[in-house]
Amino acid sequence: MAAAPPPVDRQRRTAHSSGVRELPSGTVTFLFTDIEGSTRLLHELGDAYADALAEHRRVLRDAFARHAGVEVDTQGDAFFVAFARASDALSAAGDGQAGLDGPIKVRMGVHTGEPLVTDEGYVGIDVHRAARIAAVGHGGQVLVSQSTRELVAADSLRDLGEHRLKDLTAPERIWQLGDHDFPPLKSLNATNLPVASSALVGRERELDEITSLLTDSARLITLTGPGGSGKTRLALQAAAELVDEFAGGVFFVPLAGVEDAALVPSTITATIGIRDFGELRGRQALLVLDNFEHLLDAAPTVRQLAQDAPLSKLLTTSRAPLRVEGEQEYPVDPLPDGDAVTLLTERARAVRRDFEPDDATLEICRRLDGLPLALELAASRLRSFTPAALLERLDQRLPVLTSGRRDVPERQRALRATIEWSYDLLDPELQRVFARLGVFATFTLEAAEAVADATLEDVDALVEASLLKPMRGDRFLMLETIREFALDRLAANAEEATVRERHLRFLTQLARAAKLHTEDTGPMRHDLVNPERNNIRAALHWAVMADRQEEGLALAIALENNWVTTDPREGAAWINALLELGPPGDEQLMKSLRCLGNSATVAGDRAGLEFYERALAIARARGAPDQIASLLHRVAGWYARDPDPTKAIASLEEAEAFNRTAKLGRVTASIVLSRGEIERRAGNFEGALAYYEQSLAAARDSGFTWWEKNVLFIMCYTLYELGRTDEAYARALEGLRVAADMADRPGLADGLALVARGYAARGDRAAAGRIIGAIEGEVGRTPIPGWDPEDPMVMKPLEAFAGPEFVSGRELGYGQPFDDVLDEVLHSVD
């Protein structure tokens, strides 16, 4: 029998033991500590973790004692300490961090308030607030609330700005003890805005105007201007300024790599993590649609989005307005002389610390017409040239422009000439690498090596020349204006077909490695292909245009189970477009029909059965027992929806007969699970469990990890329905661990919800609520594609446990990082 889940509600805190001093009262400063990534450390350190944990406790307790701290509570690796004076709390935090040396990194939160002291300890919102402040920090960081800041000297504190802790009534201004640099706080502001590589220079007036419009009555603003004028950077900064204004999230939707206007809706929904625009109806969100100029035929999509999401706002960037109802165009002009010089100077100092602007610097800015992109390209060359020498070379490149207003085409010629000059300064081999990299929307170093024969040194050199920009993680980006030039060079080099073939082949290999189609076993790795979405589209578009059906279908088929978790309609559209090129071979046609059946089935369209039956006919003609068995299982899934399961059972029996020849564990796992589902629908839960056990064993024997997770969750639900709570809870934990190993976000959310049901069934409703709150907070920050908050097997049953304790825990959990709650649940049973 599984051990009972420990309580996780931290609303009420009690003294550590009867031997500690009396709890401070009145104005009290709380200090919370927590180890970052404790579960990961446990796995990495093994037996050594216990010693490291003990040393961490000794160091912190010594620091607390030296500064009159009263240890209120200790749970696992976390401390809760109270101080009568705010200055003592900060001194204890600083000494504690200074004394820690080793793999354990601790985050701390400090907050001052006037809590209620009862016989059981402290009660009140101030306890919650201190815990939540600690939770948004990073290992080694000490975060301090505004109320504590007002009681201590500010010299040692750094203002980190306001951060929304969603269960509080207002954003909290957070300060940091010391001046060390850490990643952005993990506050609950929903956004996927990319991290800017450098600060925005100038644009104060534009920022004020755009943010004012978006917080006022404007529903749709389009920033227009020539390429290189800084539209995207300005839009990102405006969105960043407004993160706290949009509780429904701030989302960046890059469209530069989308070549077909019909794909704009699915690109938007996939980025946000929704199935259709209607899911935004009650949500106050801000969407940044970037690089719309080549997709103006999709302008009606924007109008539809505005209608379906009346509480949301849209900020688009485009070289031309969309010309839809309600649009407010905002032209982005080049930088004025003063801001242009400042930008050039700041970027130049990144490569030459002693750079000082002079008259030649101002003239460079004027020659480049104040275009930010052109200025950044020029600044990269100030490593080697003086401003005067750079100006002389620009004069040789750029036309002599007369004074007065210049129109957009002339500005574009200036930018084009600057890009061309930067390109000409590259050695011939690096020029070829640069041109090849134009086929990517964004890329990793591995992709650059495989497709463009690029080395790390090549990529570094292009970054130094400002022709590439590093992104978050290990990806690189070529700005669209520069990418257009790179593709022109690629075509001129007569290499495009070869590079496009390599691009397609690389993505196909990546998709196969992700194990996303029916023949695969092992964990599905959607995380490998999701960042390549626009590259995949570009590769499939080229395959269609170049009449490369076989190669295109190979990629599309390899993504079978990825299409159905992102946009089944898009996968079907690509396969249909490739099939229109002519009849493929029997095997590819069979697999294409299977994919089409999968997409239709997920969409609830009975055409899915027809596609499966056509694929099955081809499999029978080819005499492939494994394919026949697999497709019979899919056909049976449709028949099982009918009131009479006779046809479903007959199909499963035939599938079993073929599978005895094929002897495929993954097919066995699928077939016996379907038999279990038929029994469950008939009300025979015990009989269903017997089949689920067989399916689980077959999945584990064959390495069908994704199926193993699903079976464990179905078993968990069935056991809960039978009232066998301990067994259900144990299965939920097993499935949660499998989901964690696969980094399966929908699986993690489902697994935690099923664990929460175990807490609630045992009477700990506050703990259950806290877990559900953490899930809801995670979905609010970064929606989980395919995750259903109304799932009748996962979330819906928790409604039976709603009550004051559940609601209170839910509010508390909403303010805590999802990963921390996951760590705590997994660690509590290790």
Secondary structure by P-SEA (a helix, b strand, c coil): ccccccccccccccccccccccccccbbbbbbbbbcaaaaaaaaaccaaaaaaaaaaaaaaaaaaaaccccccccccbbbbbbccaaaaaaaaaaaaaaccccbbbbbbbbbccccccccccccaaaaaaaaaaaaccccbbbbcaaaaaacccccccccccccccccccccbbbbccccccccccccccccccccccccccaaaaaaaaaaaaaccccbbbbccccccaaaaaaaaaaaaaccccccbbbbbbccccccccaaaaaaaaaacccccccccccbbbbbbccccccccaaaaaaaaaaacccbbbbbbcccccccccbbbbbbccccaaaaaaaaaaaaaaccccccccaaaaaaaaaacccaaaaaaaaaacccccaaaaaaaaaacccccccccccaaaaaaaaaaaaaaaaaaccaaaaaaaaaacccccccaaaaaacccccaaaaaaaaaaccccccccccccccaaaaaaaaaaaaaacaaaaaaaaaaaaaaaaaaaacccccccccccccccccaaaaaaaaaaaaaaacaaaaaaaaaaaaaaaaaaccaaaaaaaaaaaaacccccaaaaaaaaaaaaaaaaaacccaaaaaaaaaaaaaaaaccaaaaaaaaaaaaaaaaacccaaaaaaaaaaaaaaaaaaccaaaaaaaaaaaaaaaaaacaaaaaaaaaaaaaaaaaaacaaaaaaaaaaaaaaaaaaacaaaaaaaaaaaaaaaaaaaccaaaaaaaaaaaaaaaaaacaaaaaaaaaaaaaaaaaaccccccccccccccccccccccaaaaaaaaaaaaccaaaaaaaaaaaac
